């Protein structure tokens, strides 16, 4: 089962990087969202996938059973979901505001600091 999840994580991360290299800001935002989901799935897979032994320490034991899933990555994922959702909402508002201000979602046209038609700075000393 971990091999299947590893392949899915690879697909998520590859598609996220592909989308983040796009010129359109909406694709970049979708790439960021998919990247967050891929990282969460990677953390989840790193804690072992098992349903047979719950990650609970019994009253007569000091540690988890040998075949139990690690509960720490599951707790980290809960925090990461909230953080990635709030980060995505912030980027969505930022992208929408940039679109309203610049009337384009093309990142090449959004270069206010580097306007087209300006002479290049000197390249040598």
N, C-alpha and C positions, 0 to 999 in steps of 0.2 A: 504494500500500500504506500510505503514511503517513496518508492521509485515513481509511482504515478504522480504523487504530489510534487516530487522534484521536477518532473517534466512539466507539470502545470505551472509551477513557479518560474521555470525557465521561459515558458511561453508568455507569461504575464510580464516578466522583466524585459524580454526582447520586444514585445509589442509596446511597452511603455517607453523604452528608449527610442524606438522608431517614431512614435508619436511626438515625443519631446524634441526631436530633431526637425520637426516640421516648421514651416514659415507661419502658419496660422496659429493664433493664440488659443483658439478653442481646442485644437488638437493638442497643444502643449498642456493645457489644463487637464484634458482627459488622460494624457500620458502620466501626469503627476498623480491623478487619482488611481490609475491602474498600478503605478509603481508602489503606492502605499498599500494597496491590497495584496500585491505580490510579496512585499516585505512581511506583511502580517501573516500570510500563508507560510512563508519561509520560517518565521518564528514558531508558528503552530506546529509545523512538521518537525522542527528541531527538538520539540519536547516529547517525541514518540507518540505514535497513534495506536492506542489500544483501548478496547472497551471491556476487556475481561477483568482487569484489576483497576478499581477506582483509585485516584490519587489521594487517598485518605489514610492517615496513620492510625492504626488501631490502638485500643487502650493498652494492650499488652506488648506493644512494639515501640521501638525508639526511632525507627526510620521507615521509609516507604518500602513496600514489597519490591522485589527485583523486577517484576514485569510491569510495574505501574508507570503511568505517564507522569511526566514532570509537570507540576502545576504552575511553576514560575513563568514559563512562556505563555501559558493561558492568561495569567494575570497581566503580563506585559502587553498582550494583544488587546485586552480591554482598554487599557490606557492609550495604546497606539491608535485604536479606532477613533477615539474621541479627538485626539490631537490631529490625526490626518483629516478628519471631517472638518474640523474648525480651520485648519490650514487651507483645505480645498475651498471652503466658503470664502475665506479671505482672498485667495487668488482669483476666485470667480468675480468678486466685487471689484478687485483691482483691475482685472481684464476688462470688465464691463465699463468701468470708469475711463480706462485708456481708450476704449473703442468710442465712447461718447465724445471724448476730447479730441481725438485724432481722426475720427471718421474712417477708420480702417482696422482690420484685424490682422493685417500682414505685418510681420515683425520688421521687415526691411523698410516699410513705409513709416514705421513708428520711431525711427531713429531721429529724434529731435536734436540730440547732441551732435549728430553727424549729418547735417543737411546735404542733399544732393546739389551738385553744381559748384561747390566750394573748392578752392584750390587745396591740394594736399599739403600737409606740413613738410618742412624740409626733412629729408631722409638721412642726411649726412652732416658731418661737422665741418 
